[in-house]
Amino acid sequence: MSQGIIKEEILRDDLKYYFMSPCEKYRARRQLPWKLGVQILKIVMITSQLILFGLNNQLVVSYKEENAMTFKNLFLKDYSGVDEEDYSVALYSQQAVYDSLFYVLDQYRQLGRLSVGPISYAEEDGKLLPLVICKEYYKRGNVEPSDDAYDIDAQLEKGQWTRGYLNHLGIDFLLTLACFPFRLVDIKITFQLKGINLQTVRSHELPDCYVFFVTITFDNQCHSGKIKIFLDIDALSSACKNWMISGTAQKNTHYLLVFDGFVILVCLTSAVLCTRSIVLAVKLLQRFSRFFRENYNHKVCETDQKEFLNGWYVLVIVSDAMAIVGSILKMEIQAKSLTSYDVCSIFLGTSTLMVWVGVIRYLGYFQKYNVLILTMKTAFPKVIRFCCCAGMIYLGYTFCGWIVLGPYHEKFEGLSRVAESLFSLVNGDDMYTTFAQLKDKNSLVWLFSRVYLYSFISLFIYMVLSLFIALITDAYDTIKVLTHTFAGLSISAPSKQNST
């Protein structure tokens, strides 16, 4: 047997082996499917890590949300317990504004006797940090609505007053509010409080110490006679300086750190194995291209070249990288070095999503599941092109609805809200409420809204969605026919050989 034939047979075997499933590779050469085992182990570990982090994150989020509700009930006069749209309380008279300002200061001064939680004033170098009041107003102004006259200097000025928690609002501040009805833009009261999240003790974790940056805003930017009060908090967590826990609660942070370290090790192993497979695939493609060029004087087409480049390996490597970054951030959070829960959640959540999506690759080795995967792969380019065309119509309806119906319907007040409302209509949600909530103050706008909504619903539900489903159905039928055809050929080939 010549050397060329031997090389051809070796290349043929390598090509056949490359496109085998893990089980077929094990039966052919008795090589254990290490990548499959690592992927299964990684799925279990990353999912467990995500669940543990999610449970801990829920405690943090609930603690911040409940403290925000506590501060609103403590510092906002006549707070009903439920925010009105995007603000907490609305004021309509000067006396109500004065009373609310005094109420904030009185409650702040009596905080130690009012709060039922572990909340206290913030200190720096042994001194209490003061409460700060900042007022923003027009530099000069005179408004006479009865005479249809006004004289306003649009330049804004700021005034700031600092008071300790035992001091009361001075008469000097009240005198500066003489310009209140016309010139006042907003008043901001800022202060810092400290708290300890004790609920983590039940989870056998060390409690975190928090600094709450509280801002209470009296917003008069609309100058409509309605002042909106907002209360916003920014929470910063850190490790407590002096702590001692006795009883059954024990610190188990080091066990979680070891677990996270093992997750990083598994992800590194998975990334190395997938990178090795990509390198071997590239080398195999080079061998195949060289053989094809030397023996047949032809270049391998791009479609065949793409078969060697497995996109699933790229997906796995990206998910491994995100899992490693997320695990490092999680370890830093557990060590109280970082507080970026949101960033860590994005990395861990996205990596877990990609890991579970990667399972589809192994389902593709089974014929019945492979039909669905091939359908998605075949229909995807057509669906993307179709969505681009339909998106142009969708954007047109979005801008039109925002500019025409925005002043009359709460679901059309902003571009993002319009897009969300239209998407819910496409899925058949809130149809009646969308029609019914339109304010019937302008007959022309009311008539336009009916034409707008009926045309959008009819166009997207009866035409766009139907065409969208037809694209996927057509791809499924095509793949199904090809699958049965190839299955028939594979069955008939052995029967012909047996007959001969």
Helices and strands as residue ranges (DSSP letters): H 3-18, H 22-29, H 34-75, E 89-91, H 94-109, H 111-114, E 119-121, E 123-124, E 127-128, E 131-144, G 145-147, E 149-163, H 171-176, G 177-179, H 180-183, E 184-197, G 198-203, E 208-219, E 227-239, H 253-296, H 302-308, H 311-334, H 341-357, H 359-363, H 367-405, G 410-412, H 415-426, H 431-436, H 443-459, I 460-464, H 465-499
